[in-house]
Amino acid sequence: MNKIRVAIVDDHTIFRMGLRSLLGTQPEIEVVDDMGDGKSAVQKIPTLRPDVVIMDLVMPGMDGIETTRQLLQEAPDTKVLALTSDCTSDTITAALAAGASGAVIKTIDFDELFSAIRRTANGERVLSSEIEHILAQDPPALKLSPRQYEMLDGIVKGLSNTDLSIQFGISKTVVKEHLSALYSKLGAANRAEAIAIALRKHLLH
């Protein structure tokens, strides 16, 4: 039986070493390498040619989403399984859009993780039950226009409609129109809900 060749990409050394040790107990799995950053992953993995890459999404520098995108351009046959603690629907859907085959949370138990790796290697789309629940309960926000991002940034900073009108040189009527469109895209009923959604989904950086 051919082993499932796995590479691990995670910036937390202890977590990475622990996961490598656990996976090493499975006769079906061969861990070919582990890396602590996205740049190293993009450089090394196309040569290693693993079947599955376990990818942390939140890393300094190049995050797991961009790493996945660049990696799959170089190694399109490799499958990426996102392993994340940043469980927002927007992060998850961005990873899937970048080409990840699935996503599971870092608190998943080992038997479920092993199953997810095996299914990913077999070409299945794998989403843990926690991830599916997040996507169902908190759909990703629609893409905002540049002006809508500016308006969102303004209200998060506490600017009033008058303040926004002065800052952008537009009438308060136009400000209200922009905010109405913003709330509609976010699925928010008012300013407070829009701010809460922006903070929860990390829409502003």
N, C-alpha and C positions, 0 to 999 in steps of 0.2 A: 504494500500500500504506500502510495506517495504521501509524504508528509506535507502539511500546510506550512509554507514558508511565511513567516511573519516578521515584520519590522515594527518597532515602537518609536513614536515621536512624541516626546513630552518633556517640558522644561524642568519638571521637578525630579531631581535625581533619585530621591528615595522611592517615589512612586514608580518611576521607570524601572529601577532595579528590582523592586518588589514584584512588579508585573512580569518582568522577564523571568524571575525565579519561579513564580507560579506557573507560567506557561511552560516552563521547562520540565514540569512534572507530567506533562501530557505527551504520551508517545506519538500522538498524531501531529504534534506541532514542533516545528523547528524555528527558533528565534534566530534570524540571520544577523540582526544588528539592532542597536537602539541609538537614538540621536536626541539631543537636547534642544534643538532649534530647527526652524523651518529651512534655513539656508543649507544646513548640512544635509537635511532630508532630500532636498531637491538635487543636490550634488551627488549623493551616494546611492539613493534608492534605485534610479534607473539602471545602474550597474548591478546591484544586488538582485534585482528582479524578484522581489517577494510576491507571494500570492495576495497577501492582505497587509495593509499598513494600518496600525492602530494609531489614530491621529488625535492628539489633544488640540482643541480648537482655540484655547486661550493661552497664547505664548507671547513673550515680549519680542519686539522686532517684527518679523514676519509671522502673522498669526496662522492658525491651522487652516482657515478658509483659503487664504492666499496660497499657502503651501500646497494644499490639495489641488488648487487650480493649476499651479505651475508644474507640480509633480505629474499630474495626469496628461499634461501636454507632452512630457518627456517619456512617460511610461503608461500609455493608455490602457494596457492590459492589467495593470495593477488595480486591486480593489482597495478602497479606503473606507475604514470603519471609524467614524468620529466617536471619540470617548470624551465626554465633557461634563464639567460641573456648572457651566454657564447655560442654564436651561431656559433660554428665551426662545420663543418660536422664530424670531427673526434670525438669530444665530444659527439655529438648526436648519431653517430653510435655505439660508445662505450657503451653508456647508453642502447641502444636497444639490443646490444649483451649481456649485463649483465642481460637482462630480462625485461626491461621497456616495457610497452605496448604502449607507445607513448610519444610524446614530444611536448610542446608548449612553446612559449617565454613569458617572464614575462610581456611584454607590451600588452598581449592579453586582449581584453575587457571582462567584466565579463560574458556576455551572452555566448560568445564563450567558455570561461573556463567552465561554468556550463555544456554546451553541451558536452565538451570534457570529463568531469568527468562522466557524464551519459553514454556516449558511451564507455568509458573505463570500467565502471562497467558492461556493457553488453557484454564485451569480444571483443570489436572492437580495431583494431590498429588505433591510433589517431595521426596524424601529422598535426600541423597547417600549413596554406598556406605558412607562412614565413619559417617554417622549411623545407617544401618540396622544396621551391625555393632554399634554401641554399644547400640542398643535390643535386639538379639538377645542380646548377651553380658551385659548389665547391666540387667535389667528394672527399671522404676521401683518404688520402695517403695510399699506400700499406705499409706493415710492412717492415721496414728497417733491414738489418743485423747489428750486433754490429759494424763491421768495417765501414759500411755506416753511422751509427750514429756518429762515430768518425770523419769521413771525413766531415760530415755536420757541426759538432761542430767546426771543424777547419776552414772551409770557413766562417762560421758566425763570427768567431773571427778574420777574415782577413788574415789567413795564405795563402801563395802562394803555388803553386804546389811544388816548391823547399822546402819550409818549411815543407809541409806534408811529402815529401819524406824523409827528415832528421828526423822528429819526429817519423815516423813509421818504419824507416829503410828499405824502399822499393824504387824501382826505380821510376823516374818520369813517365815512361811509365805505370807502374802498378798503380800509382796515377791517371793517366788519365783514365785508365780502370775502376777504382773504381768510379771516379766522373761521368763517362759516365753512368754507371749502376745506380748510385744515381739519376742523372737527369731524367733518363728514368722512375724510380719508382715514382718520384715526379711529373712527367709531366712537367718538367722544361726544357727550351731550353738552359739555360746557368747558370753560377754561381749566377748572380744577381737574376734570377727568383727563383732559389733553396733557396737562403737566404730569399727572400720575402715569399715564401711558408712556410718555416720552422718557421718564426716568426708569420705568420698569423695562422698557425695550432698549435702553441705551441708544436712543435715536440721536442724541447730541454728544459729541466727543470734545 
